[in-house]
Amino acid sequence: MPNVVIYTTAWCPFCIRAKALLDRKGVAYEEIPVDGNPSLRAEMASKAGRTSVPQIWIGDQHVGGCDELHALERAGRLDPLLQA
C-alpha cells in the first residue's frame, strides 16, 4: 500500500470528511497539521499548488482535496490507487 499523506487543520470540516473516508477504508495515513505553522502551509502550497486544506497524496500522486478524494471513491478508482 502506498504512503498516504494529508495536510490538515483541526477545524476544517473537509479535512474531517477526508480522514473519515480513509479511516472507514482502514487506510493508515500521515497527517501533517498546518494550524498556526506558516512554513508547513507554505510547504504544502508549494507542493500542491493550492493553499486550501486538506491536500492529499497517495504515493507520489497528488489527489487534491476532499472533493477529489470522494470523487475517486465514487468512480471506483480510490481502491486501485491505494493498492498500487
MIVO-139868 format. One record per residue (C-alpha): residue number from 1; x, y, z. Coordinates in Angstrom, 3 decimals. Each point is the difference from the previous one (the first is absolute). Last residue first. Layout:
% MIVO-139868
vomi k: NUM | px: X | py: Y | pz: Z
...
This chain:
% MIVO-139868
vomi k: 84 | px: -0.909 | py: 0.113 | pz: -6.193
vomi k: 83 | px: -2.571 | py: -1.015 | pz: 2.613
vomi k: 82 | px: -1.018 | py: 3.497 | pz: 1.040
vomi k: 81 | px: -0.303 | py: 1.124 | pz: -3.607
vomi k: 80 | px: -2.069 | py: -3.078 | pz: -0.857
vomi k: 79 | px: -2.269 | py: 0.736 | pz: 2.990
vomi k: 78 | px: -0.536 | py: 3.651 | pz: -0.978
vomi k: 77 | px: -1.089 | py: -0.534 | pz: -3.623
vomi k: 76 | px: -3.525 | py: -1.328 | pz: 0.547
vomi k: 75 | px: -1.489 | py: 3.204 | pz: -1.454
vomi k: 74 | px: -1.718 | py: 0.849 | pz: 3.293
vomi k: 73 | px: 3.291 | py: -0.490 | pz: 1.896
vomi k: 72 | px: 1.962 | py: 2.153 | pz: -2.453
vomi k: 71 | px: -2.672 | py: 2.699 | pz: 0.345
vomi k: 70 | px: 0.308 | py: -0.231 | pz: 3.801
vomi k: 69 | px: 3.749 | py: 0.679 | pz: -0.195
vomi k: 68 | px: -0.550 | py: 2.828 | pz: -2.499
vomi k: 67 | px: -2.544 | py: 1.663 | pz: 2.274
vomi k: 66 | px: 2.263 | py: -0.363 | pz: 3.041
vomi k: 65 | px: 3.022 | py: 1.611 | pz: -1.608
vomi k: 64 | px: 2.485 | py: -0.703 | pz: -2.746
vomi k: 63 | px: 1.178 | py: -3.486 | pz: -0.961
vomi k: 62 | px: 3.687 | py: 0.866 | pz: -0.272
vomi k: 61 | px: 1.638 | py: -3.208 | pz: -1.201
vomi k: 60 | px: 3.390 | py: -0.956 | pz: 1.454
vomi k: 59 | px: -1.490 | py: -2.594 | pz: 2.345
vomi k: 58 | px: -3.543 | py: 1.087 | pz: 0.658
vomi k: 57 | px: 0.189 | py: 3.715 | pz: 0.663
vomi k: 56 | px: -2.690 | py: 2.140 | pz: 1.602
vomi k: 55 | px: -0.442 | py: 3.724 | pz: 0.494
vomi k: 54 | px: -2.625 | py: 0.817 | pz: 2.591
vomi k: 53 | px: 0.118 | py: 2.892 | pz: 0.117
vomi k: 52 | px: 0.159 | py: 3.046 | pz: -2.251
vomi k: 51 | px: 3.233 | py: 1.692 | pz: -1.109
vomi k: 50 | px: 0.353 | py: -1.626 | pz: -3.400
vomi k: 49 | px: 2.942 | py: -0.680 | pz: -2.332
vomi k: 48 | px: 0.307 | py: -3.339 | pz: 1.756
vomi k: 47 | px: 3.729 | py: -0.140 | pz: 0.795
vomi k: 46 | px: 0.526 | py: 3.741 | pz: 0.492
vomi k: 45 | px: -3.299 | py: 0.376 | pz: 1.828
vomi k: 44 | px: 0.880 | py: -2.862 | pz: 2.364
vomi k: 43 | px: 3.441 | py: 1.443 | pz: 0.741
vomi k: 42 | px: -1.572 | py: 3.441 | pz: 0.537
vomi k: 41 | px: -2.493 | py: -1.536 | pz: 2.437
vomi k: 40 | px: 2.874 | py: -1.718 | pz: 1.800
vomi k: 39 | px: 1.921 | py: 3.306 | pz: 0.216
vomi k: 38 | px: -3.069 | py: 1.945 | pz: 1.140
vomi k: 37 | px: -0.647 | py: -2.286 | pz: 2.980
vomi k: 36 | px: -3.046 | py: 1.212 | pz: 1.915
vomi k: 35 | px: -2.023 | py: -3.039 | pz: -1.011
vomi k: 34 | px: 1.924 | py: -1.909 | pz: -2.708
vomi k: 33 | px: -0.717 | py: -3.463 | pz: 1.370
vomi k: 32 | px: 1.873 | py: -2.740 | pz: -1.896
vomi k: 31 | px: -1.914 | py: -3.261 | pz: 0.178
vomi k: 30 | px: 1.851 | py: -3.119 | pz: -1.130
vomi k: 29 | px: -2.486 | py: -2.592 | pz: -1.120
vomi k: 28 | px: -1.082 | py: -3.540 | pz: 0.825
vomi k: 27 | px: -2.930 | py: -1.139 | pz: -2.103
vomi k: 26 | px: -2.677 | py: -2.098 | pz: 1.701
vomi k: 25 | px: -2.579 | py: 0.905 | pz: -2.649
vomi k: 24 | px: -2.230 | py: 1.651 | pz: 2.585
vomi k: 23 | px: 3.067 | py: 1.914 | pz: 1.266
vomi k: 22 | px: 0.781 | py: 1.287 | pz: -3.512
vomi k: 21 | px: -3.577 | py: 1.217 | pz: -0.382
vomi k: 20 | px: 0.051 | py: 1.566 | pz: 3.480
vomi k: 19 | px: 3.306 | py: 1.735 | pz: -0.776
vomi k: 18 | px: -1.538 | py: 1.644 | pz: -3.073
vomi k: 17 | px: -3.121 | py: 1.048 | pz: 1.904
vomi k: 16 | px: 2.026 | py: 1.500 | pz: 2.907
vomi k: 15 | px: 2.242 | py: 1.878 | pz: -2.423
vomi k: 14 | px: -3.089 | py: 1.348 | pz: -1.773
vomi k: 13 | px: -1.437 | py: 1.162 | pz: 3.342
vomi k: 12 | px: 3.189 | py: 2.019 | pz: 0.726
vomi k: 11 | px: 0.437 | py: 0.868 | pz: 3.690
vomi k: 10 | px: 3.114 | py: -2.076 | pz: 0.720
vomi k: 9 | px: 1.899 | py: 1.020 | pz: -3.133
vomi k: 8 | px: 1.225 | py: -2.530 | pz: -2.501
vomi k: 7 | px: 2.769 | py: -1.205 | pz: -2.336
vomi k: 6 | px: -0.609 | py: -3.628 | pz: -0.965
vomi k: 5 | px: 2.670 | py: -2.539 | pz: -0.880
vomi k: 4 | px: -0.678 | py: -3.554 | pz: -1.180
vomi k: 3 | px: 2.958 | py: -2.355 | pz: -0.489
vomi k: 2 | px: -0.714 | py: -2.640 | pz: -2.600
vomi k: 1 | px: -1.448 | py: -3.412 | pz: 0.920
